[in-house]
Amino acid sequence: MKKVWIPAAIVGGLIFSAGGQEVFAASGQAVVNKALEFQGKPYVYGAPSFSTSVFDCSSFTQLIFKLTTGITLPRTSAAQAGVGSYVDRHSVQPGDLLFFDTSGDGGIHHVGIYIGNGKMISSETTVGVHITNVFKGGGSENYWSPKFKIARRVSGSIRQEKAPAKANPGTANTQVSKPQSSLHPAGSVSYYTVKSGDSLWRIAHAHKLSLARLKSINHLKSDLIFPGQKLKLTGPASASSSKPAVQKLTKWAGANARTGGIYKVVKGDSLWEIATMNGITVNKLMRANHLFSTIIYPGQHLTIPKS
């Protein structure tokens, strides 16, 4: 029988074919197209999640991916850097997330969306949502390129993980929507074996757990995991990790964060995270401490107003 060549089908703006790269490119371009619609929107540090009028860098990427893929990314750039699959700098495609260390401390402080031709779109402090040179083109490339840390691909990889569930809609086995490593029941406890390319957020998301819950039941102090590691998916939370975030605070005047007190800044903190942890706005925290910028430093003591 003569083979009949069937072209790739185009459905809802996505290109489906035997190869995976077309899916990545099409869904990534949808992310870029949506991001471009917000050019010129102003930057506001600690902007609320899913705002469509003001953004900081990570709230911008969070909104764009929610609108185009239905995926809810974590709120901060550092947490977003653990989502999706690692992409080499020289293999980035439109729609990939680019992460940068803009403080020089080895951490992640900025995220943008690669749009192709060495450029990205992101929400920047002084210019808002803006297209800039990252890997070529000169100018701002000289600032961004040395600060680049990692690239991650989210839209294609997570869409593919969900595909098996559609192929078997009647199955009662919920493992089909989870990463492909096997679960190992042991009494009342189930385990997941980490694969290369996994992130803690991706595993938690696939198994309908919060990141905090997954870390708690595995007594993890950070988001670092390694291939071959076995993670509990069920079980009691650790006593230490189940304590509220306020346990990180020092020299409290009251019983907890909502009664006010003093917080000592540690390395990696941001004003937005401290405000969120204590149920107050960034502006309220800045006013209470007579701050004129969002810059803070380890060892600094901040007054936490009553919420």
N, C-alpha and C positions, 0 to 999 in steps of 0.2 A: 504494500500500500504506500502510496506517495505521501510523504510527510507534508502536513499543512502548517505553514508558519503563521502563528497567531501573534499579532503585535501586542505590546503591553497595553493593558486597559487603563484608561484615565477616569478615575472616579473621585468626585469631590475635591479635585485639585491634587490628588495623590496619584503617583504612577506606580502600578503594581506589575512586577515582572518576576522572572525566575531568580534574578539577582537581587541582593539586598541593597546595593548602593543606590538604585533608582528610588527606593522608598525613602532612604535617608535624604537624598537630594530634594525630592519633592516636598516632604514634610518640613524639611529645613527651610526651604524657600517660602513656605507658608508662614513660618515664624518670622522670617525677615520682612515679608510684605506687611504683616501686621505691625511689626515694630516701627516700620517707616511711617506709618500713619500718625505716630505720636511725636514726630520731630518738632522741636521747639517747645515742648511742654517743660515747665520749670522744675528745677531740682529743689527738694525739701528733705533735709536729713530726717530720718525716722518717719517718712511718709507712710500713711496707713496702707495695709495690704489691700490690693485690688482697687486702689484709687485710680481713676482715669484722668485726673487733672494735674497731679503733682507726683513726683517720683524721687526716690534715691536709687542707687544703681540696682540693688537687689529687688526692690519692690517693682521696678520696671520689668526685669526679667521674669519675676514671679507672675505678673499680670499677663505678659505676652504669652507665656507657655500655658497658662490657664485658658486663655481665650482660643488659642490655636490647637492645643493638644488635649485639653481637659486635665492635664497633669498639674497638681499643686506642688510647686517647689517649696523647699524650706524658705524662711524669710530672710536669712542673712547670706551674704556672698560666701562666707567661710563654710556654711552648711551646704549651700548649693554645689560647692566644689566636690562634694562626696556623692553627687547624684549622677546616674548615667554611666557611660563607658568612657574610659580614657582615650583621648585622641592625640596623636603626635602633632606637634606644632606644624610640621610640613604637610600634614594630611587633613587639615581643618576644612570643613565645608560650610556653606551658608546655613545658619541656624545653630551651629555649635556655640557653646558658651566658652568664653575666654576669661581667665581669672588672673588677677594681678596683685603683686605685693607693692602697694604704693607708700607703705610706711618704712620699708627696709628692715622689718623685724622678722622676715621669713613667713609671715602669715598671709592670709588672703583678705584683701581690703576693697577690691573693686571687681565687678563682673560686667561683661558686655556680650553682645551677640555678634558673631562674625557674619558679615554680609557678602564676603567675597572680595577679590582683588586687593587683599591685604588690609581691608578696612573693617571696622566694627561700628555698631551703634550702641550707645549706652547713655545713661543719665549721669552727667558730670556736674560737679559742684557749681561751677561758674556759668555754664552754658546750657544746662538742662539736657534734654534728649538730643543727641548730637552724633553725627557721623565723623569718625576720625581715622587717620592712618595708624595702623598698628605694626604691620610687618613690612610694608614698603610704601614708597611715595614721599619719604622725607617729612620734614616738619615735625608733627606730633609723634611720628614713628620713633624719633630719638628719645622721647619721653617714655612711651608705652613699651616698646620692644624689650628694653633691658629689665623691665619690671614684670614681664610675662612669667607666669608660674605653671599653668596647666590649662588644657582644653578638655571639655567633656561634651559628649553627644547624648542628648536626652530624648528627643522626640522619636527618633528611629528605633533606639534600643528598647524603650519601654513599650512602644506600640507592638513590636514584634513579640515581646513576652506575653502580651495579652491575646495574641492571635490564636493560640491553641484552644482557648476557652470557647471561641466562636466556632471552631471546627467540631467541637464536641459539646454542644449546648445542653445535651441531656445528661451528661455525666454527673455523678455525685462526687467525683473526686476533685476536690478544690485545688489539688496540687498543680493542675495544668496551668493555672494563671500565675504560678510562682516560678522563681528561677529554677533552672533545670537540675540543680543538685538535689539528691534524694533526701527525704525526711526519714529519720530513724526513730521509730517509737521505742521508748524504753519505759514501760510502765505507764505512768501518767504524763511523762515528759517526752516532747518531740524535739528533734535536733535538725539543724540545717548545716550542711557542709559548705563552707565558703569556696567559691570558684574564683579564678583569676578574672579581674575586672569588676567584681562585686563591690558594692559599697554598703555600709551599715544602713544608710537611709533606704537604699533600694531593697534590701532584704526586709526591713521593717514594713515598707510600703506594700510589698508583694504579699506579706503574710498578715496584713491588716493589723499591724502593731504600731504604736507610736515609737519614735526613736528612743525616747526616754525609757519606755517600758522594756524595749529590747536590751538596752544597756543595763537596766536595773537587774533583770533576771540573769544576766551574764556577768554581773559585777564588773562592768567595763568602766574605766575612768576616762577614756577617750573614744574617738570614732575609728581608730586604727584597727584593721582586721587583716588577716593574711590567708592565702589559699590553703585549704586543708583544715582550717580551724573549724571546730564544731560549735555552733551557737544553739543555746536552748531557745525554743520558741514558746514554751510553756513552763510554768513553775513560779514559785514565790519570788517577789522582789527582794533584793538585798536590803538589809536594814539601813545601811549607809546611803545607798543611792535612792532609796524611797523617801528620804527626807526632802522637804521642800527646798527650793533654790535659795531661800533665805539663809540656810545653814552656811552658805559661802560668805555671808556678811560678818563683819567683826565690830566689836564695841557698840552693841545695840543699846540705845536708851530705853527702848520698849521691848515688848515680848516678841514682836515680829515686824516684817517690813511695813505692814499697813498701819503701824502705830508711830512710824517715824524712827529716825536713828541716824547713825553714822556708818558709811560704807567705805572701806579701804579698797581702792582700785588695784586690781592685779593685772599682770601682763595678759593681753588678749581681750580685755574688756572694751566695750564701746558704750557710749552714753545711751544709745538706743537700747542695748541689751539690759543695762542696769535699770533704766526707766521701765522697760517692759516687765522685768523680773519683779518689780515692786508695784506694778499696777498704776503707774503714773505716766504722764506724757513727758517727752523730752523737754518741751518748753517749760513745764513746771519744775523739772529737775534743774534746768539751767537757771531759772529765776531764783530758786532756793539757794543756789550756790554762786549767784552773781557772775555767771559765765557769759562771755560774749562770743564764744565759739564752741564747737563740739569736741575740741581737742582735750583729751585727758591723758594722764600718765600714771604708771605704776607707783603705788605708794601714796597717791593723792587721796585725801579724805573728802567725801562728799556727804553733805547733809541730805537725808532722805525725808522729804516732807510727808505728812500724813496724807494718805490717799482718800 
